Every structure is written in structure tokens, then in C-alpha cells.
Amino acid sequence: MIQLHRYIEVQEFKKHVEPLLAKNEILHNLALGILHSLHESSKPNFMGVIFKDRCAALVLLQTHPQQIILSQIQN
């Protein structure tokens, strides 16, 4: 089953996805860099995680209207 979890709060998103991205920092350095630059008052266009069979499979972060960063999580 595939599920999408959308985040509204930056701090909650950071808390959940930073450990996932940090497991392979070289692959996810763009997403991590942008994530670290976000502040509590930041309002990204979209923050979400796609789960496949209850395991995180893809992190989505959009801070620019026509660009989104997709980070595939290797389990």
C-alpha cells in the first residue's frame, strides 16, 4: 500500500525526515542543506513523505513554485 503524509509544520517535518536523509548524506545533501536552512517560521510550498508498506520511500520538499526535491529513501 502506498500512502502520502503531508506535513504543515517545519519542525515536525525536520524531526521525521532528517534521520532518514542523514543515513545517506552524500545522496541527499541538497535536501539536507535546504532542510537545515528552514526556520520555524518558514513556509515551504510542500513537505511530505510517501510510504510504501509502512516504510518511508520518498521525501518531497518544495520551496520554489515550479521545483520540487525528491529524495528516494533506500531501506
PyMOL commands that set and color helices and strands:
alter all, ss='L'
color gray80, all
select helices_A, chain A and resi 10-22+29-37
alter helices_A, ss='H'
color red, helices_A
select strands_A, chain A and resi 2-6+46-52+55-64+67-72
alter strands_A, ss='S'
color yellow, strands_A
deselect
rebuild
show_as cartoon
